[in-house]
Amino acid sequence: MVDKSPDSPVRIIGSRELHQNLPGILRELENETVRYVLTVHGKPRAVLVGAEPYLNMVLDGKSPSEALVGLQLSALLGGNLNSMPLDDLERALEQKSK
């Protein structure tokens, strides 16, 4: 069962519910405030966030590896590759080549 609190955009969901409700969950993840905590046997295993909201978090200046993922994700989403600062891209590419 999905635990939805009206006060919080974070929802706790088990792996079975994820499989059963995947299309609806993916639609909800388009909302930039929604997060899912995926649990397995009641223990948190992952946090699910939509692709565009994740990209926005990455563009706010996270680690070089996140910048690289953000660049890849931006390309997949057909986004503007010029929206990421050149310094972030250079750091991400330097990190990848080491």
N, CA and C atoms as a LAMMPS dump frame, in Angstrom:
ITEM: TIMESTEP
0
ITEM: NUMBER OF ATOMS
294
ITEM: BOX BOUNDS ff ff ff
-5.0000000000000000e+02 5.0000000000000000e+02
-5.0000000000000000e+02 5.0000000000000000e+02
-5.0000000000000000e+02 5.0000000000000000e+02
ITEM: ATOMS id mol type element x y z
1 1 1 N 0.842 -1.182 0
2 1 2 C 0 0 0
3 1 3 C 0.885 1.243 0
4 2 1 N 0.534 2.211 -0.814
5 2 2 C 1.28 3.466 -0.88
6 2 3 C 0.87 4.323 0.303
7 3 1 N 1.861 4.811 1.047
8 3 2 C 1.618 5.678 2.196
9 3 3 C 1.693 7.114 1.719
10 4 1 N 0.529 7.778 1.605
11 4 2 C 0.48 9.173 1.159
12 4 3 C 0.019 10.042 2.311
13 5 1 N 0.866 10.922 2.726
14 5 2 C 0.499 11.891 3.741
15 5 3 C 0.122 13.179 3.029
16 6 1 N -1.003 13.791 3.392
17 6 2 C -1.385 15.028 2.711
18 6 3 C -0.4 16.173 2.953
19 7 1 N 0.41 16.068 4.016
20 7 2 C 1.355 17.132 4.347
21 7 3 C 2.705 16.974 3.663
22 8 1 N 2.961 15.813 3.077
23 8 2 C 4.283 15.54 2.532
24 8 3 C 4.193 15.015 1.109
25 9 1 N 5.101 15.47 0.224
26 9 2 C 5.13 14.934 -1.139
27 9 3 C 5.871 13.598 -1.213
28 10 1 N 6.392 13.127 -0.077
29 10 2 C 7.125 11.861 -0.056
30 10 3 C 6.148 10.723 0.206
31 11 1 N 6.224 9.719 -0.63
32 11 2 C 5.363 8.554 -0.494
33 11 3 C 6.226 7.322 -0.288
34 12 1 N 5.802 6.467 0.598
35 12 2 C 6.541 5.228 0.856
36 12 3 C 5.795 4.111 0.144
37 13 1 N 6.54 3.335 -0.635
38 13 2 C 5.919 2.294 -1.438
39 13 3 C 6.781 1.043 -1.418
40 14 1 N 6.14 -0.108 -1.357
41 14 2 C 6.851 -1.381 -1.414
42 14 3 C 7.081 -1.798 -2.851
43 15 1 N 7.973 -2.744 -3.034
44 15 2 C 8.32 -3.171 -4.391
45 15 3 C 7.124 -3.777 -5.12
46 16 1 N 6.28 -4.484 -4.427
47 16 2 C 5.098 -5.086 -5.067
48 16 3 C 4.162 -3.989 -5.598
49 17 1 N 3.92 -2.982 -4.764
50 17 2 C 3.057 -1.881 -5.188
51 17 3 C 3.675 -1.116 -6.355
52 18 1 N 4.988 -0.982 -6.349
53 18 2 C 5.657 -0.312 -7.453
54 18 3 C 5.349 -1.03 -8.764
55 19 1 N 5.463 -2.341 -8.764
56 19 2 C 5.2 -3.114 -9.98
57 19 3 C 3.741 -2.998 -10.4
58 20 1 N 2.838 -3.028 -9.426
59 20 2 C 1.407 -2.991 -9.743
60 20 3 C 0.944 -1.625 -10.224
61 21 1 N 1.566 -0.562 -9.748
62 21 2 C 1.09 0.793 -10.018
63 21 3 C 2.081 1.635 -10.803
64 22 1 N 2.984 1.014 -11.526
65 22 2 C 4.064 1.752 -12.177
66 22 3 C 3.586 2.891 -13.089
67 23 1 N 2.613 2.693 -13.971
68 23 2 C 2.206 3.818 -14.837
69 23 3 C 1.74 5.04 -14.043
70 24 1 N 0.951 4.833 -13.01
71 24 2 C 0.476 5.954 -12.195
72 24 3 C 1.601 6.629 -11.433
73 25 1 N 2.532 5.826 -10.934
74 25 2 C 3.67 6.375 -10.196
75 25 3 C 4.536 7.217 -11.124
76 26 1 N 4.76 6.74 -12.325
77 26 2 C 5.558 7.508 -13.285
78 26 3 C 4.887 8.829 -13.62
79 27 1 N 3.56 8.833 -13.719
80 27 2 C 2.844 10.095 -13.966
81 27 3 C 3.025 11.043 -12.783
82 28 1 N 2.914 10.51 -11.567
83 28 2 C 3.076 11.355 -10.38
84 28 3 C 4.478 11.942 -10.284
85 29 1 N 5.484 11.191 -10.735
86 29 2 C 6.862 11.659 -10.642
87 29 3 C 7.152 12.831 -11.572
88 30 1 N 6.232 13.144 -12.465
89 30 2 C 6.393 14.333 -13.297
90 30 3 C 6.267 15.605 -12.457
91 31 1 N 5.587 15.504 -11.325
92 31 2 C 5.469 16.623 -10.391
93 31 3 C 6.797 16.744 -9.662
94 32 1 N 7.415 17.91 -9.731
95 32 2 C 8.771 18.064 -9.194
96 32 3 C 8.861 17.936 -7.679
97 33 1 N 7.744 17.987 -6.971
98 33 2 C 7.808 17.863 -5.513
99 33 3 C 7.596 16.433 -5.024
100 34 1 N 7.18 15.535 -5.901
101 34 2 C 6.868 14.164 -5.488
102 34 3 C 8.129 13.311 -5.43
103 35 1 N 8.245 12.559 -4.347
104 35 2 C 9.326 11.585 -4.18
105 35 3 C 8.706 10.299 -3.67
106 36 1 N 9.243 9.184 -4.092
107 36 2 C 8.847 7.895 -3.555
108 36 3 C 10.045 7.286 -2.858
109 37 1 N 9.811 6.706 -1.701
110 37 2 C 10.83 5.908 -1.022
111 37 3 C 10.421 4.463 -1.268
112 38 1 N 11.238 3.75 -1.997
113 38 2 C 10.974 2.353 -2.315
114 38 3 C 11.524 1.484 -1.196
115 39 1 N 10.669 0.621 -0.654
116 39 2 C 11.106 -0.262 0.42
117 39 3 C 11.061 -1.707 -0.05
118 40 1 N 11.937 -2.505 0.515
119 40 2 C 11.941 -3.949 0.311
120 40 3 C 11.935 -4.557 1.705
121 41 1 N 10.92 -5.343 1.984
122 41 2 C 10.734 -5.921 3.318
123 41 3 C 10.717 -4.836 4.396
124 42 1 N 10.111 -3.693 4.062
125 42 2 C 9.958 -2.611 5.02
126 42 3 C 11.177 -1.734 5.229
127 43 1 N 12.278 -2.025 4.521
128 43 2 C 13.494 -1.221 4.667
129 43 3 C 13.707 -0.363 3.424
130 44 1 N 14.023 0.913 3.604
131 44 2 C 14.251 1.793 2.444
132 44 3 C 15.409 1.299 1.583
133 45 1 N 15.178 1.273 0.278
134 45 2 C 16.217 0.827 -0.659
135 45 3 C 16.567 1.874 -1.702
136 46 1 N 15.609 2.747 -2.02
137 46 2 C 15.862 3.741 -3.071
138 46 3 C 14.879 4.885 -2.936
139 47 1 N 15.264 6.007 -3.531
140 47 2 C 14.368 7.155 -3.628
141 47 3 C 14.113 7.376 -5.109
142 48 1 N 12.848 7.459 -5.467
143 48 2 C 12.471 7.688 -6.85
144 48 3 C 12.084 9.148 -7.02
145 49 1 N 12.635 9.759 -8.043
146 49 2 C 12.349 11.15 -8.369
147 49 3 C 12.218 11.216 -9.886
148 50 1 N 11.376 12.09 -10.379
149 50 2 C 11.186 12.224 -11.82
150 50 3 C 12.449 12.675 -12.527
151 51 1 N 12.518 12.41 -13.811
152 51 2 C 13.712 12.74 -14.592
153 51 3 C 13.959 14.25 -14.649
154 52 1 N 12.931 15.027 -14.947
155 52 2 C 13.133 16.475 -15.034
156 52 3 C 13.434 17.089 -13.668
157 53 1 N 12.713 16.704 -12.606
158 53 2 C 13.093 17.226 -11.29
159 53 3 C 14.527 16.854 -10.905
160 54 1 N 14.958 15.642 -11.26
161 54 2 C 16.334 15.245 -10.973
162 54 3 C 17.305 16.137 -11.742
163 55 1 N 16.993 16.375 -12.989
164 55 2 C 17.854 17.221 -13.804
165 55 3 C 17.966 18.615 -13.196
166 56 1 N 16.862 19.147 -12.69
167 56 2 C 16.895 20.453 -12.047
168 56 3 C 17.776 20.435 -10.804
169 57 1 N 17.732 19.337 -10.038
170 57 2 C 18.602 19.229 -8.86
171 57 3 C 20.066 19.2 -9.277
172 58 1 N 20.367 18.478 -10.339
173 58 2 C 21.736 18.357 -10.821
174 58 3 C 22.255 19.702 -11.299
175 59 1 N 21.414 20.43 -11.981
176 59 2 C 21.837 21.721 -12.522
177 59 3 C 22.057 22.755 -11.43
178 60 1 N 21.575 22.473 -10.226
179 60 2 C 21.765 23.398 -9.108
180 60 3 C 23.156 23.269 -8.491
181 61 1 N 24.04 22.514 -9.123
182 61 2 C 25.436 22.473 -8.679
183 61 3 C 25.779 21.341 -7.748
184 62 1 N 25.625 20.135 -8.207
185 62 2 C 25.99 18.972 -7.398
186 62 3 C 27.356 18.458 -7.857
187 63 1 N 27.668 17.226 -7.538
188 63 2 C 28.986 16.661 -7.826
189 63 3 C 29.209 16.468 -9.325
190 64 1 N 30.464 16.324 -9.731
191 64 2 C 30.765 16.137 -11.154
192 64 3 C 30.067 14.926 -11.77
193 65 1 N 29.974 13.818 -11.03
194 65 2 C 29.32 12.64 -11.604
195 65 3 C 27.842 12.911 -11.831
196 66 1 N 27.212 13.675 -10.937
197 66 2 C 25.82 14.042 -11.139
198 66 3 C 25.681 14.985 -12.328
199 67 1 N 26.677 15.83 -12.538
200 67 2 C 26.645 16.735 -13.691
201 67 3 C 26.675 15.935 -14.986
202 68 1 N 27.473 14.881 -15.021
203 68 2 C 27.552 14.049 -16.217
204 68 3 C 26.23 13.329 -16.448
205 69 1 N 25.649 12.774 -15.388
206 69 2 C 24.343 12.119 -15.508
207 69 3 C 23.31 13.142 -15.964
208 70 1 N 23.407 14.348 -15.428
209 70 2 C 22.487 15.399 -15.835
210 70 3 C 22.604 15.735 -17.305
211 71 1 N 23.819 15.773 -17.803
212 71 2 C 24.037 16.045 -19.224
213 71 3 C 23.423 14.927 -20.066
214 72 1 N 23.655 13.679 -19.657
215 72 2 C 23.094 12.547 -20.39
216 72 3 C 21.57 12.575 -20.351
217 73 1 N 21.035 12.862 -19.176
218 73 2 C 19.593 12.909 -19.018
219 73 3 C 18.995 14.054 -19.829
220 74 1 N 19.663 15.189 -19.827
221 74 2 C 19.195 16.327 -20.607
222 74 3 C 19.129 15.97 -22.089
223 75 1 N 20.139 15.268 -22.569
224 75 2 C 20.147 14.86 -23.97
225 75 3 C 18.988 13.903 -24.259
226 76 1 N 18.75 12.964 -23.348
227 76 2 C 17.654 12.011 -23.54
228 76 3 C 16.296 12.694 -23.531
229 77 1 N 16.163 13.743 -22.714
230 77 2 C 14.895 14.46 -22.623
231 77 3 C 14.742 15.513 -23.71
232 78 1 N 15.779 15.669 -24.536
233 78 2 C 15.727 16.658 -25.602
234 78 3 C 15.884 18.075 -25.083
235 79 1 N 16.547 18.188 -23.937
236 79 2 C 16.712 19.497 -23.304
237 79 3 C 17.824 20.312 -23.926
238 80 1 N 17.991 21.487 -23.39
239 80 2 C 19.006 22.417 -23.862
240 80 3 C 20.337 22.081 -23.188
241 81 1 N 21.281 21.606 -23.936
242 81 2 C 22.574 21.222 -23.375
243 81 3 C 23.378 22.431 -22.934
244 82 1 N 23.004 23.61 -23.386
245 82 2 C 23.719 24.821 -22.988
246 82 3 C 23.292 25.323 -21.614
247 83 1 N 22.301 24.659 -21.009
248 83 2 C 21.801 25.129 -19.717
249 83 3 C 22.711 24.714 -18.559
250 84 1 N 23.668 23.838 -18.828
251 84 2 C 24.597 23.398 -17.794
252 84 3 C 25.891 24.203 -17.912
253 85 1 N 26.369 24.77 -16.806
254 85 2 C 27.599 25.57 -16.865
255 85 3 C 28.781 24.764 -17.408
256 86 1 N 29.588 25.399 -18.212
257 86 2 C 30.741 24.753 -18.826
258 86 3 C 31.696 24.185 -17.782
259 87 1 N 31.9 24.886 -16.672
260 87 2 C 32.782 24.382 -15.606
261 87 3 C 32.3 23.046 -15.071
262 88 1 N 30.986 22.899 -14.893
263 88 2 C 30.427 21.637 -14.407
264 88 3 C 30.67 20.523 -15.409
265 89 1 N 30.487 20.823 -16.688
266 89 2 C 30.715 19.813 -17.719
267 89 3 C 32.175 19.384 -17.765
268 90 1 N 33.081 20.345 -17.67
269 90 2 C 34.505 20.022 -17.695
270 90 3 C 34.884 19.144 -16.509
271 91 1 N 34.385 19.471 -15.301
272 91 2 C 34.671 18.668 -14.116
273 91 3 C 34.11 17.263 -14.277
274 92 1 N 32.926 17.148 -14.828
275 92 2 C 32.303 15.843 -15.011
276 92 3 C 33.102 14.99 -15.994
277 93 1 N 33.553 15.611 -17.072
278 93 2 C 34.316 14.864 -18.075
279 93 3 C 35.704 14.501 -17.545
280 94 1 N 36.333 15.391 -16.772
281 94 2 C 37.632 15.081 -16.179
282 94 3 C 37.509 13.89 -15.234
283 95 1 N 36.462 13.894 -14.423
284 95 2 C 36.226 12.822 -13.451
285 95 3 C 36.042 11.491 -14.182
286 96 1 N 35.305 11.497 -15.295
287 96 2 C 35.009 10.286 -16.053
288 96 3 C 36.273 9.72 -16.698
289 97 1 N 37.176 10.58 -17.122
290 97 2 C 38.374 10.108 -17.829
291 97 3 C 39.458 9.597 -16.892
292 98 1 N 39.337 9.838 -15.586
293 98 2 C 40.369 9.385 -14.631
294 98 3 C 40.245 7.931 -14.304
